[in-house]
Every structure is written in structure tokens, then in C-alpha cells.
Amino acid sequence: MKLIKRNIYLFLGSALLNLTVSAQQKPLAKIQISNSSSLVRENEIAEVKFSALASKVKQSPFRIIETGSKREIPYQLEYRGSDKPVNLLIAVKNLQPKQVLQLEIVDGDPAKPTAKTFARYVPERKDDFAWENDIVAYRMYGKALETASDNATGTDIWSKRTDQLILDAWYKKNDYHTDHGEGMDYYQVGITLGAGDIAPYYNDSIILSKNYHHFKILDNGPLRSTFQLGYDPWKVGDMEISATKTISLDAGSQLNRIELIYTIKGAGQSDVVAGIVKRPQDSPVLLDEKNGIVGYWEPEVKNKGIMGIGLITNKPKELKIANGHLLSRMTIKNNSPLVYYNGGAWNRAGKITTADEWFDYLRKFKLKIDKPLTVKVR
């Protein structure tokens, strides 16, 4: 009995010593995340160049903990398709206006984070490329669909009401047009821009490309998924244009970030329109030209609900309703990136249930773009 007690005391003493050492562990680096805006920042990703940490973080793996509470913070190393980290992505759960979050990087194996984003090529469904996060899912259509009777061209959005990743399961069941409790795909795209795709605008017409023919996954979660889609050359007046879209989706975000590059033969630039297909029935629309925001609260579809679709564009030439779409017209220069945001929300998911709430989300998202979380390394 005495031996057993002695072993218990030794074990407890050793555990306490380990906890004390861990608590007193010298940080490899300190990180300060500041919210300079007037908005509460919830479920957002803070980003810092990994080069700012490289001289301090010489060992991998490492943990990120909150100073004081020692609560572990999920993170992701973003590679952008390279073999070395480019950015450190840090999950910020809640940061009040003007609040500062103090973090430390310490040696040790991090807890395995829950994957909240995912992207993949779907050869079993006519070359779809699909991606999702914990609140919404999207897809673009591939080459194999071009010859099908149900060909479609724009951005498709799937209505989710679960925080679980569902792409693989939905494709496997092949019954995603029916809601079995997690959501469904009921959004109608057809030969349009769908939920925020982009195309050249020539002689007041939208000149659609064929579907994407090439893809490359640059990063795939757990906090951000990024991939590229390539489009073969197509004729636009006297121009020949090929396109690359780099699309990123963060955990917790309703909107994608899209970076578009056009290679233009025959001109130095082209007009383009990012657009949302408009339904025949009347429904609420937001055209905020000053802030480049296009918002649409679709008509309700019986037994399926309502989709809100949105665009955020930088300094558009004009916002208008034309060509069966809500459009934001911009100019893109040859081989120069153009960045905009698109996405949507479903009222039955419960987070955003009215047009006013959707338009407010878009306005706040624009403010967050203008005032990103500030990250400093010490």
C-alpha cells in the first residue's frame, strides 16, 4: 500500500512539474491581433506573413496559445501551392471593437484542428469542382458538362444548414437536390453567371467562356481552402482571352475571395461584369455603387426557401440591372489581377433570414475588407 501511495505521489508531482514547466515555457514569438474597427469580429481569419516569423519559429511543429488563459488557438500554414509556408492563418473566435488579442507561439504538437473548409475535383459528376466551409458550399462546372443537355456555366451555390462538411457525402448519395436535414442544391444556374461569376462585357453583352478545363489545389483547410481554375482562350470581339481564377474560402465566411487574371491578345484591357442571375419575380435588390456592393434577396421557392446572393467589387464603373442579371461593371488589364468577392446565404440555415440581414452582412463584410484585423509579431 505504501509503495502504491508513493508511486501516486511521484506521478502527481511529475505531472505538476510538467504543467509548471509548460506554463513557464518561453515563447518563440509573440503575436498581437488588433481590431481597429467598430465591428465585433467573429469567426474570422487573421493573417500574417510567415516571413515575419521565420527567424523566430525555427522548429516545427508549434502551438499558438492565448497569453494568460493559455487557451490553444487553431491555425493553418498557408502554402499557396509552394513548398514553404507563405502565411500563418489564425482563427479568431471573437474580438470586440478596439480589443487586442495577445498570443504566444510555443514549442509542441498542436491539437488537431477540426477541418472547416474543403475543396476537390469531382470527376464522377462530369468534372465539377466543388468547395465548402462550415456554413455554405459552391461548385463550378467542368469540361465534361459542356456537351450535356443540362450544361451550366456560372457559379452554383448549395444551401447548407449544418456546420459539418458535406460534399463527399452528398456526391456519394447523388441525391443532393432533396433536403434530408442538412440542406440541398436547388439554385438554378443555367447559361448565366449564376451566383456571382464574372465574364467579359462587350457591346453591352456578356461573353461567356466555356467551362473550366484546368484546376490546381493550392491549400485545402482546415481554415482556408484555395484553388485555381483555368479557362481556355475564347473570342471576345477582336480579342482572344484566357482566364485564371484563384478562389479562396475561409471558415466562417459566406463569401469567396476571387482573384481573376485575364491574358488578353489584341488589347491591353477589357470590360468585365461580375453578375448575379435575376429571377422574373420582384424581390429586394441592393445596388450600392459607392461601396461596390450588389445584393439580391431571391424570390422564395416553395418548400425550399430563399437564397441571398451578393457581390463586393472594388470601384466599379457602374452597377445596373441588365442582360437578365444584377451587374457590376469593371475594367481588367492584361495580366493584372482583379479581386472581388461573391457568395450567398440561405434563410433556412437560420443565420441570415431576411433581406435586411443579408444586405447588412454585405455592408459589414465590406467594412472588414477595408479594415482587416491587424497582426504584429514581436
C-alpha angles and dihedrals in degrees: 000000000000090000091052092050091047091052091049091051091048091050093048091046091051092048092050090048091052091049091049092049090048091049091050095042111135111242119241088214141349124230128199120197116192132192106209093171130091091241132092106245109217129177092353133147120238116203133204131174109257089220087072088062103034096094092048102039102056096150129063137236106042140168131230115215134178112250111248101009093048087215110162116242122210117238142172132211107225115212102176089212096308129113094243130059114266101180139014111225116202125193112232112194101183131353119172123217111290090002121140123212116208116206137175132208112218136173117268146081111294122228110262106261122225110255108245100170133047138171133182148161111251108206092166089065102051097282098307116170110210135181138174148171133202094292112026143020135209141184141193124207125246142211097276092062094056094084095042124103090237095052115156132183115192138067115298122206126203121212111233130182099177132075090221123100107255110171099100094044094047094048091047093053091043090208102103096131088074123070110233093173101289098069136263147231110263101138113122115223110159118155094338140092089267115191100001110318121153135229142163116282113214128168089351091304132114108236106204122203124218116267122286115287102184135042140181127185111219100177132358114197161237089174103003135021120198129181141160129233121197126208123199119234119285133181121259108177106298091342131090113209134189122184143207121193120194107198126191129184123188127205111265096020127119090199137067124220111227124193111192126196121186122195102206125194116194098024143040095233145004138207114246135185128211106203151180119213110243123220121224095245122083115259137153118294132186120201108175103173095177092060098029093241124151116184131180130184103196125221112268116265112216113257090358108069136221131310124208114205126190147181132197114194133175117246099330120199089229144340117220148148109248142125090030091299145089100245139198110195119207140158122245123196125218111278092351118121122246116196127202139148132235137173148110152227136225121223093218091061085073099225099092114022108160139047091247091054091049095049089046090053091053093049092050091046089056090052089052091051089052093046109033120184109277116233124195127182123210 
